[in-house]
Amino acid sequence: MGNAKSGALSKEVLEDLKTNTRYSEEELCRWYESFQRQCPDGRISRAEFE
């Protein structure tokens, strides 16, 4: 999980997030796309996280 560079959340991860959070598929996808634009290498620093 998290190591794939496919550009989209895997169906498995998306289903897990939808099942275990209150967020919709659309919202999760928007957040993920935003993260990819802000952190293209897939990493976030402690300062950026805070």
PDB file of N, CA, C and O in Angstrom:
ATOM      1  N   MET A   1       0.832  -1.177   0.000  1.00  0.00           N
ATOM      2  CA  MET A   1       0.000   0.000   0.000  1.00  0.00           C
ATOM      3  C   MET A   1       0.880   1.243   0.000  1.00  0.00           C
ATOM      4  O   MET A   1       1.817   1.349   0.791  1.00  0.00           O
ATOM      5  N   GLY A   2       0.577   2.175  -0.883  1.00  0.00           N
ATOM      6  CA  GLY A   2       1.294   3.425  -0.906  1.00  0.00           C
ATOM      7  C   GLY A   2       2.550   3.439  -1.756  1.00  0.00           C
ATOM      8  O   GLY A   2       3.096   4.512  -2.010  1.00  0.00           O
ATOM      9  N   ASN A   3       3.027   2.287  -2.205  1.00  0.00           N
ATOM     10  CA  ASN A   3       4.238   2.254  -3.004  1.00  0.00           C
ATOM     11  C   ASN A   3       3.962   2.320  -4.497  1.00  0.00           C
ATOM     12  O   ASN A   3       4.863   2.619  -5.280  1.00  0.00           O
ATOM     13  N   ALA A   4       2.735   2.047  -4.898  1.00  0.00           N
ATOM     14  CA  ALA A   4       2.390   2.071  -6.313  1.00  0.00           C
ATOM     15  C   ALA A   4       2.383   3.499  -6.830  1.00  0.00           C
ATOM     16  O   ALA A   4       1.970   4.423  -6.129  1.00  0.00           O
ATOM     17  N   LYS A   5       2.844   3.672  -8.060  1.00  0.00           N
ATOM     18  CA  LYS A   5       2.883   4.995  -8.680  1.00  0.00           C
ATOM     19  C   LYS A   5       1.880   5.055  -9.826  1.00  0.00           C
ATOM     20  O   LYS A   5       2.142   5.714 -10.832  1.00  0.00           O
ATOM     21  N   SER A   6       0.742   4.384  -9.699  1.00  0.00           N
ATOM     22  CA  SER A   6      -0.206   4.281 -10.794  1.00  0.00           C
ATOM     23  C   SER A   6      -0.958   5.567 -11.064  1.00  0.00           C
ATOM     24  O   SER A   6      -1.526   5.725 -12.145  1.00  0.00           O
ATOM     25  N   GLY A   7      -0.981   6.497 -10.111  1.00  0.00           N
ATOM     26  CA  GLY A   7      -1.703   7.735 -10.310  1.00  0.00           C
ATOM     27  C   GLY A   7      -3.110   7.701  -9.756  1.00  0.00           C
ATOM     28  O   GLY A   7      -3.811   8.711  -9.793  1.00  0.00           O
ATOM     29  N   ALA A   8      -3.535   6.570  -9.246  1.00  0.00           N
ATOM     30  CA  ALA A   8      -4.873   6.465  -8.676  1.00  0.00           C
ATOM     31  C   ALA A   8      -4.834   5.519  -7.486  1.00  0.00           C
ATOM     32  O   ALA A   8      -3.968   4.649  -7.389  1.00  0.00           O
ATOM     33  N   LEU A   9      -5.779   5.706  -6.596  1.00  0.00           N
ATOM     34  CA  LEU A   9      -5.902   4.781  -5.472  1.00  0.00           C
ATOM     35  C   LEU A   9      -6.313   3.421  -6.003  1.00  0.00           C
ATOM     36  O   LEU A   9      -7.143   3.335  -6.909  1.00  0.00           O
ATOM     37  N   SER A  10      -5.747   2.360  -5.454  1.00  0.00           N
ATOM     38  CA  SER A  10      -6.166   1.027  -5.875  1.00  0.00           C
ATOM     39  C   SER A  10      -7.592   0.788  -5.393  1.00  0.00           C
ATOM     40  O   SER A  10      -8.031   1.382  -4.408  1.00  0.00           O
ATOM     41  N   LYS A  11      -8.302  -0.074  -6.084  1.00  0.00           N
ATOM     42  CA  LYS A  11      -9.685  -0.402  -5.698  1.00  0.00           C
ATOM     43  C   LYS A  11      -9.723  -0.932  -4.272  1.00  0.00           C
ATOM     44  O   LYS A  11     -10.636  -0.620  -3.507  1.00  0.00           O
ATOM     45  N   GLU A  12      -8.720  -1.739  -3.920  1.00  0.00           N
ATOM     46  CA  GLU A  12      -8.652  -2.334  -2.585  1.00  0.00           C
ATOM     47  C   GLU A  12      -8.512  -1.255  -1.509  1.00  0.00           C
ATOM     48  O   GLU A  12      -9.225  -1.284  -0.506  1.00  0.00           O
ATOM     49  N   VAL A  13      -7.605  -0.311  -1.714  1.00  0.00           N
ATOM     50  CA  VAL A  13      -7.384   0.763  -0.746  1.00  0.00           C
ATOM     51  C   VAL A  13      -8.616   1.658  -0.668  1.00  0.00           C
ATOM     52  O   VAL A  13      -9.043   2.044   0.420  1.00  0.00           O
ATOM     53  N   LEU A  14      -9.179   1.983  -1.818  1.00  0.00           N
ATOM     54  CA  LEU A  14     -10.361   2.835  -1.845  1.00  0.00           C
ATOM     55  C   LEU A  14     -11.525   2.188  -1.095  1.00  0.00           C
ATOM     56  O   LEU A  14     -12.207   2.859  -0.321  1.00  0.00           O
ATOM     57  N   GLU A  15     -11.757   0.914  -1.311  1.00  0.00           N
ATOM     58  CA  GLU A  15     -12.835   0.211  -0.606  1.00  0.00           C
ATOM     59  C   GLU A  15     -12.591   0.194   0.899  1.00  0.00           C
ATOM     60  O   GLU A  15     -13.521   0.379   1.684  1.00  0.00           O
ATOM     61  N   ASP A  16     -11.342  -0.027   1.299  1.00  0.00           N
ATOM     62  CA  ASP A  16     -11.002  -0.032   2.720  1.00  0.00           C
ATOM     63  C   ASP A  16     -11.275   1.338   3.341  1.00  0.00           C
ATOM     64  O   ASP A  16     -11.849   1.426   4.427  1.00  0.00           O
ATOM     65  N   LEU A  17     -10.869   2.398   2.658  1.00  0.00           N
ATOM     66  CA  LEU A  17     -11.100   3.748   3.181  1.00  0.00           C
ATOM     67  C   LEU A  17     -12.588   4.073   3.257  1.00  0.00           C
ATOM     68  O   LEU A  17     -13.043   4.667   4.235  1.00  0.00           O
ATOM     69  N   LYS A  18     -13.341   3.693   2.248  1.00  0.00           N
ATOM     70  CA  LYS A  18     -14.787   3.950   2.266  1.00  0.00           C
ATOM     71  C   LYS A  18     -15.467   3.186   3.397  1.00  0.00           C
ATOM     72  O   LYS A  18     -16.396   3.694   4.026  1.00  0.00           O
ATOM     73  N   THR A  19     -15.008   1.975   3.651  1.00  0.00           N
ATOM     74  CA  THR A  19     -15.600   1.143   4.696  1.00  0.00           C
ATOM     75  C   THR A  19     -15.267   1.654   6.090  1.00  0.00           C
ATOM     76  O   THR A  19     -16.094   1.582   6.999  1.00  0.00           O
ATOM     77  N   ASN A  20     -14.057   2.170   6.256  1.00  0.00           N
ATOM     78  CA  ASN A  20     -13.577   2.517   7.592  1.00  0.00           C
ATOM     79  C   ASN A  20     -13.557   4.004   7.908  1.00  0.00           C
ATOM     80  O   ASN A  20     -13.082   4.405   8.971  1.00  0.00           O
ATOM     81  N   THR A  21     -14.067   4.824   6.997  1.00  0.00           N
ATOM     82  CA  THR A  21     -14.174   6.264   7.255  1.00  0.00           C
ATOM     83  C   THR A  21     -15.563   6.726   6.847  1.00  0.00           C
ATOM     84  O   THR A  21     -16.351   5.952   6.304  1.00  0.00           O
ATOM     85  N   ARG A  22     -15.853   7.978   7.110  1.00  0.00           N
ATOM     86  CA  ARG A  22     -17.156   8.524   6.725  1.00  0.00           C
ATOM     87  C   ARG A  22     -17.095   9.266   5.397  1.00  0.00           C
ATOM     88  O   ARG A  22     -18.041   9.968   5.040  1.00  0.00           O
ATOM     89  N   TYR A  23     -15.993   9.122   4.659  1.00  0.00           N
ATOM     90  CA  TYR A  23     -15.790   9.886   3.435  1.00  0.00           C
ATOM     91  C   TYR A  23     -16.260   9.126   2.202  1.00  0.00           C
ATOM     92  O   TYR A  23     -16.175   7.900   2.135  1.00  0.00           O
ATOM     93  N   SER A  24     -16.756   9.882   1.230  1.00  0.00           N
ATOM     94  CA  SER A  24     -17.233   9.290  -0.018  1.00  0.00           C
ATOM     95  C   SER A  24     -16.055   8.970  -0.938  1.00  0.00           C
ATOM     96  O   SER A  24     -14.942   9.457  -0.740  1.00  0.00           O
ATOM     97  N   GLU A  25     -16.321   8.159  -1.927  1.00  0.00           N
ATOM     98  CA  GLU A  25     -15.301   7.822  -2.917  1.00  0.00           C
ATOM     99  C   GLU A  25     -14.810   9.081  -3.631  1.00  0.00           C
ATOM    100  O   GLU A  25     -13.613   9.237  -3.870  1.00  0.00           O
ATOM    101  N   GLU A  26     -15.730   9.970  -3.967  1.00  0.00           N
ATOM    102  CA  GLU A  26     -15.362  11.200  -4.663  1.00  0.00           C
ATOM    103  C   GLU A  26     -14.434  12.063  -3.811  1.00  0.00           C
ATOM    104  O   GLU A  26     -13.446  12.602  -4.310  1.00  0.00           O
ATOM    105  N   GLU A  27     -14.755  12.189  -2.524  1.00  0.00           N
ATOM    106  CA  GLU A  27     -13.935  13.005  -1.631  1.00  0.00           C
ATOM    107  C   GLU A  27     -12.543  12.392  -1.450  1.00  0.00           C
ATOM    108  O   GLU A  27     -11.541  13.106  -1.484  1.00  0.00           O
ATOM    109  N   LEU A  28     -12.482  11.103  -1.262  1.00  0.00           N
ATOM    110  CA  LEU A  28     -11.194  10.427  -1.112  1.00  0.00           C
ATOM    111  C   LEU A  28     -10.336  10.600  -2.359  1.00  0.00           C
ATOM    112  O   LEU A  28      -9.133  10.840  -2.259  1.00  0.00           O
ATOM    113  N   CYS A  29     -10.942  10.481  -3.516  1.00  0.00           N
ATOM    114  CA  CYS A  29     -10.196  10.642  -4.770  1.00  0.00           C
ATOM    115  C   CYS A  29      -9.703  12.071  -4.943  1.00  0.00           C
ATOM    116  O   CYS A  29      -8.581  12.286  -5.401  1.00  0.00           O
ATOM    117  N   ARG A  30     -10.527  13.047  -4.585  1.00  0.00           N
ATOM    118  CA  ARG A  30     -10.094  14.449  -4.675  1.00  0.00           C
ATOM    119  C   ARG A  30      -8.902  14.702  -3.757  1.00  0.00           C
ATOM    120  O   ARG A  30      -7.934  15.347  -4.159  1.00  0.00           O
ATOM    121  N   TRP A  31      -8.968  14.196  -2.528  1.00  0.00           N
ATOM    122  CA  TRP A  31      -7.866  14.377  -1.574  1.00  0.00           C
ATOM    123  C   TRP A  31      -6.589  13.725  -2.093  1.00  0.00           C
ATOM    124  O   TRP A  31      -5.505  14.299  -1.992  1.00  0.00           O
ATOM    125  N   TYR A  32      -6.723  12.533  -2.645  1.00  0.00           N
ATOM    126  CA  TYR A  32      -5.556  11.821  -3.152  1.00  0.00           C
ATOM    127  C   TYR A  32      -4.933  12.564  -4.335  1.00  0.00           C
ATOM    128  O   TYR A  32      -3.711  12.688  -4.420  1.00  0.00           O
ATOM    129  N   GLU A  33      -5.768  13.053  -5.238  1.00  0.00           N
ATOM    130  CA  GLU A  33      -5.264  13.819  -6.382  1.00  0.00           C
ATOM    131  C   GLU A  33      -4.556  15.089  -5.919  1.00  0.00           C
ATOM    132  O   GLU A  33      -3.519  15.459  -6.469  1.00  0.00           O
ATOM    133  N   SER A  34      -5.110  15.751  -4.917  1.00  0.00           N
ATOM    134  CA  SER A  34      -4.489  16.955  -4.364  1.00  0.00           C
ATOM    135  C   SER A  34      -3.131  16.611  -3.738  1.00  0.00           C
ATOM    136  O   SER A  34      -2.154  17.334  -3.931  1.00  0.00           O
ATOM    137  N   PHE A  35      -3.077  15.518  -3.000  1.00  0.00           N
ATOM    138  CA  PHE A  35      -1.819  15.075  -2.398  1.00  0.00           C
ATOM    139  C   PHE A  35      -0.774  14.805  -3.477  1.00  0.00           C
ATOM    140  O   PHE A  35       0.386  15.189  -3.328  1.00  0.00           O
ATOM    141  N   GLN A  36      -1.175  14.151  -4.551  1.00  0.00           N
ATOM    142  CA  GLN A  36      -0.231  13.844  -5.628  1.00  0.00           C
ATOM    143  C   GLN A  36       0.317  15.115  -6.272  1.00  0.00           C
ATOM    144  O   GLN A  36       1.491  15.164  -6.640  1.00  0.00           O
ATOM    145  N   ARG A  37      -0.517  16.136  -6.409  1.00  0.00           N
ATOM    146  CA  ARG A  37      -0.044  17.403  -6.987  1.00  0.00           C
ATOM    147  C   ARG A  37       0.922  18.102  -6.038  1.00  0.00           C
ATOM    148  O   ARG A  37       1.939  18.643  -6.471  1.00  0.00           O
ATOM    149  N   GLN A  38       0.606  18.093  -4.745  1.00  0.00           N
ATOM    150  CA  GLN A  38       1.432  18.782  -3.755  1.00  0.00           C
ATOM    151  C   GLN A  38       2.702  18.013  -3.419  1.00  0.00           C
ATOM    152  O   GLN A  38       3.727  18.616  -3.099  1.00  0.00           O
ATOM    153  N   CYS A  39       2.644  16.708  -3.488  1.00  0.00           N
ATOM    154  CA  CYS A  39       3.782  15.849  -3.108  1.00  0.00           C
ATOM    155  C   CYS A  39       3.996  14.789  -4.190  1.00  0.00           C
ATOM    156  O   CYS A  39       3.698  13.616  -3.967  1.00  0.00           O
ATOM    157  N   PRO A  40       4.503  15.182  -5.349  1.00  0.00           N
ATOM    158  CA  PRO A  40       4.618  14.241  -6.465  1.00  0.00           C
ATOM    159  C   PRO A  40       5.499  13.027  -6.187  1.00  0.00           C
ATOM    160  O   PRO A  40       5.362  12.001  -6.854  1.00  0.00           O
ATOM    161  N   ASP A  41       6.399  13.128  -5.214  1.00  0.00           N
ATOM    162  CA  ASP A  41       7.233  11.968  -4.889  1.00  0.00           C
ATOM    163  C   ASP A  41       6.552  11.040  -3.886  1.00  0.00           C
ATOM    164  O   ASP A  41       7.113  10.010  -3.512  1.00  0.00           O
ATOM    165  N   GLY A  42       5.341  11.404  -3.448  1.00  0.00           N
ATOM    166  CA  GLY A  42       4.586  10.558  -2.532  1.00  0.00           C
ATOM    167  C   GLY A  42       5.004  10.671  -1.084  1.00  0.00           C
ATOM    168  O   GLY A  42       4.604   9.857  -0.252  1.00  0.00           O
ATOM    169  N   ARG A  43       5.807  11.675  -0.776  1.00  0.00           N
ATOM    170  CA  ARG A  43       6.289  11.863   0.595  1.00  0.00           C
ATOM    171  C   ARG A  43       5.899  13.244   1.086  1.00  0.00           C
ATOM    172  O   ARG A  43       5.752  14.187   0.309  1.00  0.00           O
ATOM    173  N   ILE A  44       5.734  13.335   2.404  1.00  0.00           N
ATOM    174  CA  ILE A  44       5.405  14.608   3.035  1.00  0.00           C
ATOM    175  C   ILE A  44       6.319  14.782   4.243  1.00  0.00           C
ATOM    176  O   ILE A  44       6.542  13.842   5.006  1.00  0.00           O
ATOM    177  N   SER A  45       6.835  15.971   4.404  1.00  0.00           N
ATOM    178  CA  SER A  45       7.729  16.221   5.540  1.00  0.00           C
ATOM    179  C   SER A  45       6.905  16.440   6.807  1.00  0.00           C
ATOM    180  O   SER A  45       5.704  16.701   6.746  1.00  0.00           O
ATOM    181  N   ARG A  46       7.558  16.332   7.928  1.00  0.00           N
ATOM    182  CA  ARG A  46       6.884  16.580   9.203  1.00  0.00           C
ATOM    183  C   ARG A  46       6.315  18.003   9.230  1.00  0.00           C
ATOM    184  O   ARG A  46       5.190  18.216   9.682  1.00  0.00           O
ATOM    185  N   ALA A  47       7.091  18.970   8.748  1.00  0.00           N
ATOM    186  CA  ALA A  47       6.643  20.373   8.740  1.00  0.00           C
ATOM    187  C   ALA A  47       5.409  20.551   7.855  1.00  0.00           C
ATOM    188  O   ALA A  47       4.479  21.265   8.229  1.00  0.00           O
ATOM    189  N   GLU A  48       5.393  19.909   6.689  1.00  0.00           N
ATOM    190  CA  GLU A  48       4.237  20.001   5.797  1.00  0.00           C
ATOM    191  C   GLU A  48       3.012  19.342   6.424  1.00  0.00           C
ATOM    192  O   GLU A  48       1.886  19.802   6.231  1.00  0.00           O
ATOM    193  N   PHE A  49       3.231  18.276   7.165  1.00  0.00           N
ATOM    194  CA  PHE A  49       2.132  17.549   7.792  1.00  0.00           C
ATOM    195  C   PHE A  49       1.465  18.380   8.871  1.00  0.00           C
ATOM    196  O   PHE A  49       0.244  18.347   9.023  1.00  0.00           O
ATOM    197  N   GLU A  50       2.268  19.128   9.622  1.00  0.00           N
ATOM    198  CA  GLU A  50       1.743  19.934  10.715  1.00  0.00           C
ATOM    199  C   GLU A  50       1.122  21.157  10.144  1.00  0.00           C
ATOM    200  O   GLU A  50       0.609  21.993  10.887  1.00  0.00           O
TER     201      GLU A  50
END
